[in-house]
Amino acid sequence: MKAKSNIIHIWKNRILVTGAYGLLGSNLAETIADGYERFGMVRTHKPDFDLSGVTYVEGDIVDRKRVLELVKKIQPNIIINAAAYTNVDKSEVDREACWKTNVEGVANLAYAARLIDARLVHVSTDYVFDGKKQTPYKETDRTNPLGFYAKSKLAGENALHAGGGDFAIARTMILYGYSRSAGPNFVTWVIEQLRNKQRIRIVDDQIGQPTLASELAAALLKLAESDCDGIFHISGTEALSRYDFTLEIAKLFDLDTNLIERIKTTALEQPAPRPMHSVFDLTRLETELGVKMSGAADGLEKFKARYPLQ
């Protein structure tokens, strides 16, 4: 492992979170506690969404000049990149915007972090794999992204490896949770649809590990504070189909499961291909960082405790 910058022992620690109004970014800003001066980068400042104790600055990671300006001014010890272009299907046609954020934006942050000797933690995805492996993916397994979004995320990882510096990459999947500032995620969408008595079609042939945003945020902070580098797989511990996960959501919130239609992925005719069997080996996360994530049921219980629309 590489030696990292002296983050823990300076008088005041500063963390810059990009994408700070997003689901992960807002959970990160909330998770980072005493002993840190918190900064959140957002495209447009909306004071109604601000969290107490966080200084928000406007900027887009695709704008290298602005990134350098902010990083030089703030002088963060840690940068956590939670900004990404995540519309998997739209990325098949909106390729330039996807590439600018997921590749060029990452390169901009890496360059700025090296200039001030900051540690950079970047969030990537299970989509870098093709989902054809029936055993859990280790961090060292061969990647094979299928769609343009997936290829852009792998290219973002490669931009970090090429640039050097003090960095770590966290791959995750099926993120859900609560945030006042973020749009709907899979769990909140399911709850809203079923409460409104709307029928929903859910695939039973895509397997993955749902990940609670607040737990991912805590794991990312621990990774940022560590001297670990390279790639970490960070997700919920339980692998199940989207359909089975939806049944868990409906059960917990006492919603009508008869409104849930079980279908195959081919029925959706989505533009972008998906990895059908995404399961992470979490050994490195648990042994090197000492982090244990929740399974689906426990994660949903924790989500419910914070969800305001009970």
Contacts in CASP RR format, 6 or more apart in sequence:
PFRMAT RR
TARGET T0000
AUTHOR 0000-0000-0000
METHOD contacts of the structure
MODEL  1
MKAKSNIIHIWKNRILVTGAYGLLGSNLAETIADGYERFGMVRTHKPDFD
LSGVTYVEGDIVDRKRVLELVKKIQPNIIINAAAYTNVDKSEVDREACWK
TNVEGVANLAYAARLIDARLVHVSTDYVFDGKKQTPYKETDRTNPLGFYA
KSKLAGENALHAGGGDFAIARTMILYGYSRSAGPNFVTWVIEQLRNKQRI
RIVDDQIGQPTLASELAAALLKLAESDCDGIFHISGTEALSRYDFTLEIA
KLFDLDTNLIERIKTTALEQPAPRPMHSVFDLTRLETELGVKMSGAADGL
EKFKARYPLQ
1 227 0 8 1.000
1 228 0 8 1.000
1 229 0 8 1.000
2 165 0 8 1.000
2 166 0 8 1.000
2 227 0 8 1.000
2 229 0 8 1.000
3 227 0 8 1.000
4 119 0 8 1.000
4 166 0 8 1.000
4 227 0 8 1.000
4 229 0 8 1.000
5 77 0 8 1.000
5 117 0 8 1.000
5 118 0 8 1.000
5 119 0 8 1.000
5 166 0 8 1.000
7 13 0 8 1.000
7 77 0 8 1.000
7 78 0 8 1.000
7 119 0 8 1.000
7 224 0 8 1.000
7 225 0 8 1.000
8 225 0 8 1.000
10 77 0 8 1.000
12 35 0 8 1.000
12 37 0 8 1.000
13 35 0 8 1.000
13 36 0 8 1.000
13 37 0 8 1.000
13 77 0 8 1.000
13 78 0 8 1.000
14 36 0 8 1.000
14 37 0 8 1.000
14 38 0 8 1.000
14 39 0 8 1.000
14 74 0 8 1.000
14 75 0 8 1.000
14 76 0 8 1.000
14 77 0 8 1.000
14 78 0 8 1.000
15 32 0 8 1.000
15 36 0 8 1.000
15 37 0 8 1.000
15 38 0 8 1.000
15 39 0 8 1.000
15 76 0 8 1.000
15 77 0 8 1.000
15 78 0 8 1.000
15 79 0 8 1.000
15 80 0 8 1.000
15 224 0 8 1.000
16 39 0 8 1.000
16 40 0 8 1.000
16 41 0 8 1.000
16 70 0 8 1.000
16 71 0 8 1.000
16 74 0 8 1.000
16 76 0 8 1.000
16 78 0 8 1.000
16 79 0 8 1.000
16 80 0 8 1.000
17 25 0 8 1.000
17 28 0 8 1.000
17 29 0 8 1.000
17 32 0 8 1.000
17 38 0 8 1.000
17 39 0 8 1.000
17 40 0 8 1.000
17 41 0 8 1.000
17 79 0 8 1.000
17 80 0 8 1.000
17 82 0 8 1.000
18 25 0 8 1.000
18 40 0 8 1.000
18 41 0 8 1.000
18 61 0 8 1.000
18 79 0 8 1.000
18 80 0 8 1.000
18 81 0 8 1.000
18 82 0 8 1.000
18 83 0 8 1.000
18 109 0 8 1.000
19 25 0 8 1.000
19 40 0 8 1.000
19 41 0 8 1.000
19 42 0 8 1.000
19 43 0 8 1.000
19 82 0 8 1.000
19 83 0 8 1.000
20 26 0 8 1.000
20 28 0 8 1.000
20 29 0 8 1.000
20 40 0 8 1.000
20 41 0 8 1.000
20 42 0 8 1.000
20 54 0 8 1.000
20 56 0 8 1.000
20 82 0 8 1.000
21 42 0 8 1.000
21 46 0 8 1.000
21 49 0 8 1.000
21 179 0 8 1.000
21 181 0 8 1.000
21 182 0 8 1.000
22 82 0 8 1.000
22 179 0 8 1.000
22 181 0 8 1.000
22 182 0 8 1.000
22 183 0 8 1.000
23 175 0 8 1.000
23 176 0 8 1.000
23 177 0 8 1.000
23 179 0 8 1.000
23 182 0 8 1.000
23 183 0 8 1.000
23 185 0 8 1.000
23 213 0 8 1.000
24 82 0 8 1.000
24 123 0 8 1.000
24 175 0 8 1.000
24 213 0 8 1.000
24 216 0 8 1.000
24 217 0 8 1.000
25 80 0 8 1.000
25 82 0 8 1.000
25 179 0 8 1.000
25 217 0 8 1.000
26 49 0 8 1.000
26 51 0 8 1.000
26 179 0 8 1.000
26 180 0 8 1.000
26 181 0 8 1.000
26 182 0 8 1.000
27 177 0 8 1.000
27 179 0 8 1.000
27 213 0 8 1.000
27 214 0 8 1.000
27 216 0 8 1.000
27 217 0 8 1.000
28 80 0 8 1.000
28 82 0 8 1.000
28 217 0 8 1.000
28 220 0 8 1.000
28 221 0 8 1.000
29 38 0 8 1.000
29 40 0 8 1.000
29 51 0 8 1.000
29 54 0 8 1.000
30 51 0 8 1.000
30 214 0 8 1.000
30 217 0 8 1.000
31 214 0 8 1.000
31 217 0 8 1.000
31 218 0 8 1.000
31 221 0 8 1.000
32 38 0 8 1.000
32 221 0 8 1.000
37 55 0 8 1.000
38 53 0 8 1.000
38 54 0 8 1.000
38 55 0 8 1.000
39 54 0 8 1.000
39 55 0 8 1.000
39 56 0 8 1.000
39 57 0 8 1.000
39 74 0 8 1.000
39 76 0 8 1.000
40 54 0 8 1.000
40 55 0 8 1.000
40 56 0 8 1.000
40 57 0 8 1.000
41 56 0 8 1.000
41 57 0 8 1.000
41 58 0 8 1.000
41 59 0 8 1.000
41 61 0 8 1.000
41 70 0 8 1.000
41 83 0 8 1.000
42 56 0 8 1.000
42 57 0 8 1.000
42 58 0 8 1.000
42 59 0 8 1.000
43 58 0 8 1.000
43 59 0 8 1.000
43 60 0 8 1.000
44 58 0 8 1.000
45 56 0 8 1.000
45 57 0 8 1.000
45 58 0 8 1.000
46 181 0 8 1.000
49 180 0 8 1.000
49 181 0 8 1.000
50 56 0 8 1.000
57 70 0 8 1.000
57 74 0 8 1.000
59 66 0 8 1.000
59 67 0 8 1.000
59 70 0 8 1.000
60 66 0 8 1.000
61 67 0 8 1.000
61 81 0 8 1.000
61 83 0 8 1.000
61 101 0 8 1.000
61 105 0 8 1.000
61 106 0 8 1.000
61 108 0 8 1.000
61 109 0 8 1.000
62 100 0 8 1.000
62 101 0 8 1.000
62 104 0 8 1.000
62 105 0 8 1.000
62 108 0 8 1.000
63 108 0 8 1.000
64 104 0 8 1.000
64 105 0 8 1.000
64 108 0 8 1.000
64 111 0 8 1.000
67 105 0 8 1.000
67 108 0 8 1.000
67 109 0 8 1.000
67 112 0 8 1.000
68 108 0 8 1.000
68 111 0 8 1.000
68 112 0 8 1.000
68 115 0 8 1.000
71 79 0 8 1.000
71 109 0 8 1.000
71 112 0 8 1.000
71 113 0 8 1.000
71 115 0 8 1.000
71 116 0 8 1.000
71 118 0 8 1.000
72 112 0 8 1.000
72 115 0 8 1.000
72 116 0 8 1.000
75 116 0 8 1.000
76 116 0 8 1.000
76 118 0 8 1.000
77 118 0 8 1.000
77 119 0 8 1.000
78 118 0 8 1.000
78 119 0 8 1.000
78 120 0 8 1.000
78 121 0 8 1.000
78 224 0 8 1.000
78 225 0 8 1.000
79 109 0 8 1.000
79 112 0 8 1.000
79 113 0 8 1.000
79 118 0 8 1.000
79 119 0 8 1.000
79 120 0 8 1.000
79 121 0 8 1.000
80 120 0 8 1.000
80 121 0 8 1.000
80 123 0 8 1.000
80 220 0 8 1.000
80 221 0 8 1.000
80 224 0 8 1.000
81 106 0 8 1.000
81 109 0 8 1.000
81 120 0 8 1.000
81 121 0 8 1.000
81 122 0 8 1.000
81 123 0 8 1.000
82 123 0 8 1.000
83 101 0 8 1.000
83 105 0 8 1.000
84 101 0 8 1.000
84 102 0 8 1.000
84 123 0 8 1.000
84 153 0 8 1.000
85 91 0 8 1.000
85 97 0 8 1.000
85 98 0 8 1.000
85 100 0 8 1.000
85 101 0 8 1.000
85 102 0 8 1.000
85 149 0 8 1.000
85 152 0 8 1.000
86 149 0 8 1.000
87 94 0 8 1.000
87 98 0 8 1.000
87 149 0 8 1.000
88 127 0 8 1.000
88 147 0 8 1.000
88 149 0 8 1.000
88 150 0 8 1.000
88 270 0 8 1.000
88 272 0 8 1.000
88 274 0 8 1.000
89 270 0 8 1.000
89 271 0 8 1.000
89 272 0 8 1.000
90 98 0 8 1.000
91 98 0 8 1.000
91 147 0 8 1.000
91 148 0 8 1.000
91 149 0 8 1.000
91 152 0 8 1.000
91 272 0 8 1.000
92 147 0 8 1.000
92 148 0 8 1.000
92 149 0 8 1.000
92 271 0 8 1.000
92 272 0 8 1.000
93 271 0 8 1.000
95 148 0 8 1.000
98 148 0 8 1.000
98 149 0 8 1.000
98 152 0 8 1.000
99 152 0 8 1.000
99 155 0 8 1.000
102 149 0 8 1.000
102 152 0 8 1.000
102 153 0 8 1.000
102 155 0 8 1.000
102 156 0 8 1.000
103 152 0 8 1.000
103 155 0 8 1.000
103 156 0 8 1.000
103 159 0 8 1.000
106 122 0 8 1.000
106 156 0 8 1.000
106 159 0 8 1.000
106 160 0 8 1.000
107 156 0 8 1.000
107 159 0 8 1.000
107 163 0 8 1.000
109 120 0 8 1.000
109 122 0 8 1.000
110 120 0 8 1.000
110 159 0 8 1.000
110 160 0 8 1.000
110 163 0 8 1.000
110 164 0 8 1.000
110 165 0 8 1.000
110 167 0 8 1.000
111 163 0 8 1.000
112 118 0 8 1.000
113 119 0 8 1.000
113 120 0 8 1.000
113 165 0 8 1.000
113 166 0 8 1.000
113 167 0 8 1.000
114 163 0 8 1.000
114 164 0 8 1.000
114 165 0 8 1.000
117 166 0 8 1.000
118 166 0 8 1.000
119 166 0 8 1.000
119 167 0 8 1.000
119 168 0 8 1.000
119 224 0 8 1.000
120 160 0 8 1.000
120 165 0 8 1.000
120 166 0 8 1.000
120 167 0 8 1.000
120 168 0 8 1.000
121 167 0 8 1.000
121 168 0 8 1.000
121 169 0 8 1.000
121 170 0 8 1.000
121 220 0 8 1.000
121 223 0 8 1.000
121 224 0 8 1.000
122 156 0 8 1.000
122 157 0 8 1.000
122 160 0 8 1.000
122 167 0 8 1.000
122 168 0 8 1.000
122 169 0 8 1.000
122 170 0 8 1.000
123 169 0 8 1.000
123 170 0 8 1.000
123 171 0 8 1.000
123 172 0 8 1.000
123 220 0 8 1.000
124 153 0 8 1.000
124 154 0 8 1.000
124 156 0 8 1.000
124 157 0 8 1.000
124 169 0 8 1.000
124 170 0 8 1.000
124 171 0 8 1.000
124 172 0 8 1.000
124 231 0 8 1.000
125 150 0 8 1.000
125 153 0 8 1.000
125 171 0 8 1.000
125 172 0 8 1.000
125 173 0 8 1.000
126 137 0 8 1.000
126 171 0 8 1.000
126 172 0 8 1.000
126 173 0 8 1.000
126 208 0 8 1.000
126 235 0 8 1.000
126 275 0 8 1.000
126 278 0 8 1.000
126 280 0 8 1.000
127 145 0 8 1.000
127 146 0 8 1.000
127 147 0 8 1.000
127 149 0 8 1.000
127 150 0 8 1.000
127 153 0 8 1.000
127 274 0 8 1.000
127 275 0 8 1.000
127 278 0 8 1.000
128 143 0 8 1.000
128 144 0 8 1.000
128 145 0 8 1.000
128 150 0 8 1.000
128 153 0 8 1.000
128 154 0 8 1.000
128 157 0 8 1.000
128 171 0 8 1.000
129 137 0 8 1.000
129 141 0 8 1.000
129 143 0 8 1.000
129 144 0 8 1.000
129 145 0 8 1.000
129 275 0 8 1.000
129 278 0 8 1.000
130 144 0 8 1.000
130 145 0 8 1.000
130 146 0 8 1.000
130 275 0 8 1.000
131 137 0 8 1.000
131 275 0 8 1.000
131 276 0 8 1.000
131 277 0 8 1.000
131 278 0 8 1.000
132 144 0 8 1.000
132 275 0 8 1.000
132 276 0 8 1.000
132 277 0 8 1.000
133 141 0 8 1.000
133 277 0 8 1.000
134 277 0 8 1.000
135 279 0 8 1.000
136 279 0 8 1.000
136 280 0 8 1.000
136 281 0 8 1.000
136 282 0 8 1.000
137 233 0 8 1.000
137 278 0 8 1.000
137 279 0 8 1.000
137 280 0 8 1.000
137 281 0 8 1.000
138 233 0 8 1.000
138 281 0 8 1.000
138 283 0 8 1.000
138 284 0 8 1.000
139 171 0 8 1.000
139 230 0 8 1.000
139 231 0 8 1.000
139 232 0 8 1.000
139 233 0 8 1.000
139 281 0 8 1.000
139 284 0 8 1.000
143 154 0 8 1.000
145 151 0 8 1.000
145 153 0 8 1.000
145 154 0 8 1.000
146 272 0 8 1.000
146 273 0 8 1.000
146 274 0 8 1.000
146 275 0 8 1.000
147 272 0 8 1.000
147 273 0 8 1.000
148 272 0 8 1.000
149 272 0 8 1.000
150 272 0 8 1.000
150 275 0 8 1.000
157 169 0 8 1.000
157 231 0 8 1.000
160 167 0 8 1.000
160 169 0 8 1.000
166 229 0 8 1.000
167 229 0 8 1.000
167 230 0 8 1.000
168 223 0 8 1.000
168 224 0 8 1.000
168 226 0 8 1.000
168 228 0 8 1.000
168 229 0 8 1.000
168 230 0 8 1.000
168 231 0 8 1.000
168 232 0 8 1.000
169 230 0 8 1.000
169 231 0 8 1.000
169 232 0 8 1.000
170 216 0 8 1.000
170 219 0 8 1.000
170 220 0 8 1.000
170 223 0 8 1.000
170 231 0 8 1.000
170 232 0 8 1.000
170 233 0 8 1.000
170 234 0 8 1.000
171 231 0 8 1.000
171 232 0 8 1.000
171 233 0 8 1.000
171 234 0 8 1.000
171 235 0 8 1.000
171 280 0 8 1.000
172 211 0 8 1.000
172 216 0 8 1.000
172 233 0 8 1.000
172 234 0 8 1.000
172 235 0 8 1.000
173 208 0 8 1.000
173 209 0 8 1.000
173 210 0 8 1.000
173 211 0 8 1.000
173 235 0 8 1.000
173 278 0 8 1.000
173 280 0 8 1.000
174 186 0 8 1.000
174 208 0 8 1.000
174 209 0 8 1.000
174 210 0 8 1.000
174 211 0 8 1.000
174 235 0 8 1.000
174 245 0 8 1.000
175 185 0 8 1.000
175 211 0 8 1.000
175 213 0 8 1.000
175 216 0 8 1.000
176 185 0 8 1.000
176 186 0 8 1.000
176 187 0 8 1.000
176 188 0 8 1.000
176 210 0 8 1.000
176 211 0 8 1.000
176 212 0 8 1.000
176 213 0 8 1.000
176 303 0 8 1.000
177 185 0 8 1.000
177 187 0 8 1.000
177 188 0 8 1.000
177 212 0 8 1.000
177 213 0 8 1.000
177 214 0 8 1.000
177 303 0 8 1.000
177 306 0 8 1.000
177 307 0 8 1.000
178 188 0 8 1.000
178 213 0 8 1.000
178 303 0 8 1.000
178 306 0 8 1.000
178 307 0 8 1.000
178 308 0 8 1.000
179 213 0 8 1.000
184 192 0 8 1.000
185 213 0 8 1.000
186 210 0 8 1.000
186 242 0 8 1.000
186 245 0 8 1.000
187 210 0 8 1.000
187 249 0 8 1.000
187 300 0 8 1.000
187 303 0 8 1.000
188 307 0 8 1.000
190 200 0 8 1.000
190 246 0 8 1.000
190 249 0 8 1.000
190 250 0 8 1.000
191 249 0 8 1.000
191 253 0 8 1.000
191 255 0 8 1.000
191 307 0 8 1.000
191 309 0 8 1.000
193 200 0 8 1.000
193 259 0 8 1.000
194 200 0 8 1.000
194 250 0 8 1.000
194 253 0 8 1.000
194 255 0 8 1.000
194 256 0 8 1.000
194 259 0 8 1.000
194 260 0 8 1.000
195 253 0 8 1.000
195 255 0 8 1.000
197 256 0 8 1.000
197 259 0 8 1.000
198 259 0 8 1.000
199 259 0 8 1.000
199 260 0 8 1.000
199 261 0 8 1.000
200 246 0 8 1.000
200 259 0 8 1.000
200 260 0 8 1.000
200 261 0 8 1.000
201 261 0 8 1.000
201 263 0 8 1.000
201 267 0 8 1.000
201 268 0 8 1.000
202 242 0 8 1.000
202 243 0 8 1.000
202 246 0 8 1.000
202 260 0 8 1.000
202 261 0 8 1.000
202 262 0 8 1.000
202 263 0 8 1.000
203 241 0 8 1.000
203 242 0 8 1.000
203 243 0 8 1.000
203 263 0 8 1.000
203 264 0 8 1.000
203 265 0 8 1.000
203 267 0 8 1.000
203 268 0 8 1.000
204 241 0 8 1.000
204 242 0 8 1.000
204 243 0 8 1.000
204 244 0 8 1.000
204 262 0 8 1.000
204 263 0 8 1.000
204 264 0 8 1.000
205 241 0 8 1.000
205 264 0 8 1.000
205 265 0 8 1.000
205 276 0 8 1.000
206 241 0 8 1.000
206 242 0 8 1.000
206 265 0 8 1.000
206 274 0 8 1.000
206 276 0 8 1.000
206 278 0 8 1.000
207 239 0 8 1.000
207 240 0 8 1.000
207 241 0 8 1.000
207 276 0 8 1.000
207 277 0 8 1.000
207 278 0 8 1.000
207 279 0 8 1.000
208 235 0 8 1.000
208 239 0 8 1.000
208 240 0 8 1.000
208 241 0 8 1.000
208 242 0 8 1.000
208 277 0 8 1.000
208 278 0 8 1.000
208 279 0 8 1.000
209 235 0 8 1.000
209 236 0 8 1.000
209 237 0 8 1.000
209 238 0 8 1.000
209 239 0 8 1.000
209 240 0 8 1.000
209 278 0 8 1.000
209 279 0 8 1.000
209 280 0 8 1.000
209 295 0 8 1.000
210 235 0 8 1.000
210 236 0 8 1.000
210 238 0 8 1.000
210 240 0 8 1.000
210 245 0 8 1.000
210 295 0 8 1.000
210 296 0 8 1.000
210 299 0 8 1.000
211 234 0 8 1.000
211 235 0 8 1.000
211 236 0 8 1.000
211 293 0 8 1.000
212 236 0 8 1.000
212 293 0 8 1.000
212 294 0 8 1.000
212 299 0 8 1.000
212 302 0 8 1.000
212 303 0 8 1.000
214 302 0 8 1.000
214 306 0 8 1.000
215 236 0 8 1.000
215 293 0 8 1.000
215 294 0 8 1.000
215 299 0 8 1.000
215 302 0 8 1.000
216 234 0 8 1.000
216 235 0 8 1.000
218 291 0 8 1.000
219 234 0 8 1.000
219 285 0 8 1.000
219 289 0 8 1.000
219 291 0 8 1.000
219 293 0 8 1.000
220 234 0 8 1.000
222 289 0 8 1.000
222 290 0 8 1.000
222 291 0 8 1.000
223 232 0 8 1.000
223 234 0 8 1.000
223 289 0 8 1.000
226 288 0 8 1.000
226 289 0 8 1.000
228 288 0 8 1.000
228 289 0 8 1.000
232 284 0 8 1.000
232 285 0 8 1.000
232 288 0 8 1.000
232 289 0 8 1.000
233 280 0 8 1.000
233 281 0 8 1.000
233 282 0 8 1.000
233 284 0 8 1.000
233 285 0 8 1.000
234 280 0 8 1.000
234 282 0 8 1.000
234 285 0 8 1.000
234 291 0 8 1.000
234 293 0 8 1.000
235 280 0 8 1.000
235 282 0 8 1.000
235 293 0 8 1.000
236 282 0 8 1.000
236 293 0 8 1.000
236 294 0 8 1.000
236 295 0 8 1.000
236 296 0 8 1.000
236 299 0 8 1.000
237 282 0 8 1.000
237 292 0 8 1.000
237 293 0 8 1.000
237 294 0 8 1.000
237 295 0 8 1.000
238 295 0 8 1.000
238 296 0 8 1.000
238 297 0 8 1.000
239 279 0 8 1.000
240 248 0 8 1.000
240 296 0 8 1.000
243 260 0 8 1.000
243 262 0 8 1.000
245 296 0 8 1.000
246 260 0 8 1.000
247 257 0 8 1.000
247 260 0 8 1.000
248 296 0 8 1.000
248 297 0 8 1.000
248 300 0 8 1.000
249 255 0 8 1.000
249 300 0 8 1.000
250 256 0 8 1.000
250 257 0 8 1.000
250 260 0 8 1.000
251 257 0 8 1.000
252 297 0 8 1.000
252 300 0 8 1.000
252 301 0 8 1.000
252 304 0 8 1.000
253 304 0 8 1.000
265 274 0 8 1.000
265 276 0 8 1.000
282 293 0 8 1.000
285 291 0 8 1.000
285 293 0 8 1.000
286 292 0 8 1.000
294 302 0 8 1.000
304 310 0 8 1.000
END
